[in-house]
Amino acid sequence: MNQPATANPFAGMKSRDALRETIVRWLLRLGTFFIVAVTVAILAHIMVKGAPVAFRSTWPFVNVQFLTELPSTLHVIEDVKGGRIEVEVNRADQVKAQLGDAFHSETTISYSGGGILGPIVGTALLVTVSISIALFLGVACAIYLSEYARHGNPLIEWVRLAILNLAGVPSVVFGLFGLGAFVLTAPVFVDVPADRSVFAIPLGFTTLSFEGWDTCVLSGGFTLAFVILPVIITASEQCLQAVPQGFRETSMALGATRWQTIRYSVLPFATPGILTSSILGIARAAGETAPIMFTAALAFKDKLPWQKDLPPLPADASIFAHWEQSVSRFLGIFTESVQALPYHIYTLAAKIPQNEYSERAQYGSVFVFLVLVASLAASSVLLRKRLRAKYRW
C-alpha cells in the first residue's frame, strides 16, 4: 500500500520574515533603478541640448569652429525686420556698416562666441601634469605601505588614516592650500628675489627664492595632484595586496632582491588595477573647479599657452640661440595661466546673464567635456584589459 507523501522538511515556510526580506529586496532594487534612471536622464538631457552644438547635419558632421577656435564675445545684430545675425567681435562693425539704415540693435554675450579650444587645451595640460605627479607619488607611497612598511605599526596605521581623511577634504580647501603652497611660496631660482618672497637662500650664481609660481599650469597641476592622491594611493595599495603572496616568496627564494621582486613579480600583475585608479583620478582632476580657480584658471585668454610673446632673435642668431628660445617657449607652457573646461562652464552658468546663446555654449561645452572624459576612461579600460590578458594569474 502506498504511503502518503510527507511534506519536505527543508522547504521554507512563508512567514513575516520572508515578506520583510522580499520588501527589502524590492526597495534596494527600486533604489538602484532610480539611480540609473536619474543618470540616464541627465546624460540624455545633456546630449539633447549639447550634441547639436558640437555636431552638424552636413559634412564634416562636426562643428569644427566650436572645437578649434578660442572663446570670444558673441555679437548678435538685429535688423529692422527682426532678423538676427551672429558674428564675432572682429566682424561686428563690418556687418553693421553693410546693414546701414536696416540696423536696429546689437547685443553682446561674453564667452559665448568662437569655440572652446582654449579650455580643452588647458584642461588637457592640467590633467597631464596632475596625473603624472599623482601616479608617481601615489604608486610609490602604495608600494612602501604594502611591501616595505611593517604591518601593525601604529605610525603606519595613522598614515593610512590620514590618507583616508585626506580623501574627504573639500576641494575648495585644496584650492586654498594650492594658493598658499604653490602660487605664493613655492621655490624658484631668480637673480633678484621679489618683494613678496617669504625668504631667500643665496647660492652664489643664483638665489633660491620662496616667492611662488603665480597662477599657472604647474600650480594648478600640483594642486590637483594632491586632490586625487588619496584615491590613487588607496586603490594602488589594494591592488598590490591582491597579488598572491606566493609570487613574492617564489621570487625571493630564487635569489631576487625585494625591489626586483616588486618590479618583476608584483607590479606587472597590479598594473591593471592601478590603471583603474588612474581612471578615477583623471575623471576627478578634469572635473574640479575650485582648486584651479585659485591656482591656474582664467575666465578669458586670447592666446594658447605656447603662443607666448618672446623677443625676436637677430638675423645672425646661432642655432643654440634658436634652441634656447624653443626650450624657453616649451617650458613657458607650464608657467602660463590657462582656461579650463570646468571653470569655463562655471563662468558661462554663473557669471553670464542666461539666454539662448549662453545656454548653447554651456551645453556644448558640457557635452564635449563628457565625451573627452569618457574617451580617456575608455582608453584606460581597453589598456587595462590588454594588460590583464597579458598578465593572467
C-alpha positions in Angstrom: 0.0 0.0 0.0 1.4 3.4 -1.0 2.5 5.6 1.9 1.1 9.2 1.8 3.7 11.8 0.7 5.2 13.8 3.5 6.0 17.5 3.4 9.5 18.5 2.5 11.1 19.2 5.9 13.7 21.5 4.3 11.1 23.7 2.5 11.0 27.3 3.7 7.8 28.5 5.4 6.2 31.7 4.2 6.4 34.0 7.2 6.7 37.6 8.3 10.4 37.4 7.9 10.2 36.2 4.3 7.8 39.0 3.5 10.2 41.5 5.1 13.0 40.1 3.1 11.1 40.5 -0.2 10.2 44.1 0.7 13.8 45.0 1.5 15.0 43.3 -1.8 12.5 45.3 -3.9 13.3 48.6 -2.1 17.0 48.1 -2.9 16.2 47.1 -6.5 14.0 50.2 -6.9 16.7 52.4 -5.4 19.2 51.0 -7.9 16.8 51.5 -10.8 16.1 55.1 -9.6 19.8 56.0 -9.6 20.2 54.5 -13.1 17.2 56.4 -14.4 18.4 59.7 -13.0 21.9 59.2 -14.5 20.4 58.3 -17.9 18.1 61.3 -17.7 21.0 63.7 -17.0 23.1 62.2 -19.8 20.1 62.3 -22.2 19.4 66.0 -21.3 23.0 67.0 -22.0 23.1 65.0 -25.2 19.8 66.6 -26.5 21.0 70.1 -25.6 24.7 69.8 -26.3 25.0 67.4 -29.3 23.5 69.9 -31.8 26.2 72.4 -30.8 29.1 70.0 -31.3 27.8 68.2 -34.4 26.3 69.3 -37.8 23.9 67.5 -40.2 26.2 68.2 -43.1 29.8 67.2 -43.8 32.1 67.0 -41.9 29.3 66.4 -39.3 31.4 68.1 -36.6 31.3 71.7 -35.6 35.0 72.4 -36.4 34.7 76.1 -35.4 33.5 75.2 -32.0 36.4 72.8 -31.4 39.2 74.7 -33.0 38.6 78.4 -32.0 39.2 80.3 -28.8 36.2 81.6 -26.8 35.2 85.2 -27.8 32.4 87.6 -27.3 29.4 86.9 -29.5 27.7 89.9 -31.2 24.0 89.4 -32.1 22.9 92.1 -34.6 19.2 92.6 -35.3 17.8 94.4 -38.3 14.6 96.3 -38.6 12.8 93.3 -39.9 13.6 91.2 -36.8 16.4 89.1 -38.5 19.4 88.2 -36.3 23.0 87.8 -37.4 25.5 86.2 -35.2 29.1 87.5 -35.7 32.4 87.6 -33.9 33.7 90.9 -32.5 36.0 91.5 -35.5 33.1 91.4 -38.0 30.5 93.3 -36.0 31.4 96.8 -37.4 31.5 95.4 -40.9 28.1 93.8 -40.7 26.5 97.0 -39.1 28.0 99.1 -42.0 26.5 96.7 -44.5 23.1 96.9 -42.9 23.1 100.7 -42.9 19.7 102.0 -42.1 18.4 98.5 -41.7 20.4 98.1 -38.5 18.2 98.0 -35.4 20.1 96.8 -32.3 23.2 94.9 -31.1 23.6 92.5 -28.2 26.9 91.2 -26.8 27.2 87.9 -24.9 30.6 87.3 -23.3 32.4 84.0 -23.8 29.5 82.6 -26.0 31.2 83.0 -29.4 34.0 81.3 -31.1 34.9 77.8 -29.7 36.4 76.0 -26.7 39.9 75.2 -27.9 41.5 77.2 -25.1 39.6 75.4 -22.3 40.2 72.0 -23.9 44.0 72.6 -24.1 44.1 74.0 -20.6 42.2 71.0 -19.2 44.5 68.6 -21.0 47.6 70.3 -19.6 46.3 70.4 -16.1 45.2 66.7 -16.2 48.6 65.6 -17.7 50.6 67.4 -15.0 48.4 66.3 -12.1 48.1 62.6 -13.2 51.9 62.4 -13.8 52.7 63.7 -10.3 49.9 61.8 -8.5 50.7 58.5 -10.2 54.4 58.7 -9.4 53.8 59.7 -5.7 50.8 57.6 -5.2 52.2 54.3 -6.6 55.5 55.0 -4.7 53.5 55.5 -1.4 51.4 52.4 -2.1 54.5 50.3 -2.7 56.0 51.4 0.6 52.8 50.9 2.6 52.2 47.4 1.0 55.6 46.0 0.6 58.1 47.7 3.0 56.1 49.1 5.9 55.8 46.8 9.0 52.2 45.6 9.4 50.7 46.6 12.7 52.9 49.6 13.2 50.8 52.3 14.8 52.6 55.1 12.8 51.7 53.3 9.5 48.1 52.9 10.6 48.0 56.7 11.4 49.4 57.4 7.9 46.6 55.2 6.3 44.0 57.0 8.4 45.4 60.4 7.3 45.2 59.3 3.7 41.6 58.3 4.1 40.8 61.6 5.8 42.5 63.5 3.0 40.1 62.0 0.6 37.2 63.7 2.4 38.7 67.2 2.4 36.6 69.6 0.3 38.1 70.6 -2.9 38.0 74.3 -2.0 40.3 73.6 0.9 42.8 72.1 -1.6 42.4 75.2 -3.6 43.4 77.4 -0.7 46.3 75.0 0.1 47.5 75.3 -3.5 47.2 79.1 -3.4 49.4 79.3 -0.3 51.8 76.5 -1.1 52.4 76.8 -4.8 51.1 80.2 -6.0 52.6 82.3 -3.2 55.5 80.3 -1.6 56.9 77.6 -3.9 60.7 77.9 -4.5 62.1 79.4 -7.7 65.6 80.3 -9.0 65.9 84.0 -9.6 68.6 86.6 -9.8 66.7 89.1 -7.6 64.0 88.0 -5.2 60.6 89.6 -5.4 59.2 91.7 -2.6 56.7 89.1 -1.7 59.4 86.4 -1.2 58.9 84.6 2.1 62.7 84.1 2.4 65.6 83.6 0.0 68.7 81.4 0.0 71.7 82.9 -1.9 73.6 80.2 -3.9 76.3 82.3 -5.3 75.5 82.1 -9.0 71.7 82.4 -8.3 69.2 82.7 -5.5 66.6 80.2 -4.3 63.6 82.4 -3.5 60.4 81.2 -2.0 58.1 83.6 -3.8 55.7 81.2 -5.6 54.9 80.2 -9.1 52.0 82.5 -9.6 48.8 81.2 -11.2 49.9 78.8 -13.8 49.7 75.2 -15.1 52.3 74.0 -12.6 50.4 75.4 -9.6 47.1 74.0 -10.8 48.6 70.6 -11.7 50.3 70.2 -8.4 47.2 71.2 -6.5 45.0 68.7 -8.5 47.7 66.0 -7.9 47.1 66.3 -4.1 43.3 66.2 -4.7 43.5 62.8 -6.4 46.5 61.4 -4.5 44.3 59.7 -1.8 42.3 57.8 -4.4 45.4 56.6 -6.2 47.2 55.6 -3.0 44.3 53.6 -1.6 43.4 51.8 -4.8 47.0 51.0 -5.7 47.7 49.6 -2.3 44.7 47.3 -2.5 45.8 46.1 -6.0 49.3 45.4 -4.7 47.9 43.4 -1.7 45.7 41.4 -4.0 48.7 39.9 -5.7 49.2 36.4 -4.2 52.0 36.2 -1.5 53.4 33.1 -3.3 54.6 35.3 -6.1 56.8 37.2 -3.7 58.0 34.1 -1.8 58.9 32.3 -5.1 60.8 35.3 -6.4 62.8 35.8 -3.3 63.5 32.1 -2.9 65.2 32.3 -6.4 67.6 35.0 -5.1 65.8 38.2 -6.2 66.0 41.3 -4.0 63.0 43.0 -2.5 62.9 45.6 -5.3 63.4 43.0 -8.1 60.5 41.1 -6.6 58.3 44.1 -6.6 59.4 45.2 -10.1 59.0 41.9 -11.9 56.7 39.8 -9.8 54.2 42.2 -8.2 53.9 45.5 -10.2 53.0 43.9 -13.6 50.1 42.0 -12.0 48.9 45.0 -10.1 49.1 47.4 -13.0 45.6 46.8 -14.4 44.1 47.8 -11.0 46.4 50.8 -10.8 45.1 51.9 -14.2 41.6 51.8 -12.8 42.7 54.2 -10.0 44.2 56.5 -12.7 40.8 56.5 -14.5 39.1 57.7 -11.3 41.9 60.3 -10.9 41.6 61.6 -14.4 37.9 62.0 -14.1 38.1 63.9 -10.8 41.1 66.0 -11.9 39.4 67.0 -15.1 36.1 68.0 -13.3 37.5 70.0 -10.4 36.7 73.7 -10.4 37.5 75.2 -7.0 41.3 74.2 -6.9 42.1 75.6 -10.4 40.0 78.7 -9.7 42.7 79.8 -7.1 45.8 78.4 -8.9 45.6 78.2 -12.6 42.3 79.1 -14.4 41.3 82.3 -16.2 37.9 83.2 -17.4 39.3 84.5 -20.7 42.6 84.2 -22.5 43.1 85.2 -26.2 46.2 83.0 -26.7 47.1 79.4 -26.3 49.9 78.6 -23.7 52.6 78.1 -26.3 51.8 81.4 -28.1 53.7 83.4 -25.5 55.4 86.6 -26.9 59.2 86.3 -26.9 61.7 88.9 -28.1 62.7 88.3 -31.7 66.1 86.9 -32.4 68.6 88.7 -34.5 69.1 87.5 -38.1 72.6 86.2 -37.3 71.5 84.3 -34.2 73.1 80.9 -33.7 71.5 77.5 -33.7 72.0 77.4 -29.9 70.0 80.7 -29.5 67.1 79.2 -31.5 67.3 76.0 -29.5 67.3 78.0 -26.2 64.3 80.0 -27.3 62.4 76.8 -28.3 63.1 75.3 -24.8 62.0 78.6 -23.2 58.8 78.5 -25.2 58.1 74.9 -24.2 58.8 75.5 -20.5 56.7 78.6 -20.7 53.7 76.5 -21.4 53.7 75.3 -17.7 54.2 78.8 -16.3 51.2 80.3 -18.1 47.7 80.7 -16.8 45.1 78.8 -18.8 41.4 78.3 -19.4 39.8 75.1 -18.3 36.5 73.5 -19.2 35.1 73.2 -15.7 35.9 76.9 -15.0 34.6 77.9 -18.4 31.3 76.1 -17.8 31.1 77.7 -14.3 31.7 81.2 -15.8 29.0 80.7 -18.5 26.5 79.3 -16.0 27.1 81.7 -13.1 28.7 84.9 -14.4 26.9 85.5 -17.7 23.2 86.5 -18.0 21.3 83.5 -19.1 19.8 83.5 -22.7 19.6 81.1 -25.6 23.2 81.9 -26.7 24.9 81.4 -23.4 22.9 78.3 -22.8 24.0 76.9 -26.2 27.6 77.5 -25.2 27.1 75.9 -21.8 25.6 72.7 -23.0 28.0 72.4 -25.9 31.0 72.7 -23.5 29.5 70.2 -21.1 28.8 67.7 -23.9 32.4 67.9 -25.2 33.7 67.7 -21.7 31.8 64.5 -21.0 32.9 63.0 -24.4 36.6 63.8 -23.6 36.4 62.2 -20.1 34.6 59.2 -21.4 37.2 58.8 -24.2 40.0 58.9 -21.7 38.3 56.4 -19.5 37.5 54.1 -22.4 41.2 54.1 -23.5 42.3 53.3 -20.0 39.8 50.4 -19.8 41.0 49.0 -23.1 44.6 49.2 -22.0 43.7 47.5 -18.7 42.0 44.6 -20.5 45.1 44.1 -22.6 47.3 44.1 -19.6 45.0 41.7 -17.8 45.1 39.3 -20.7 48.9 39.5 -20.8 49.4 39.1 -17.0 46.8 36.5 -16.2 47.1 34.6 -12.9 
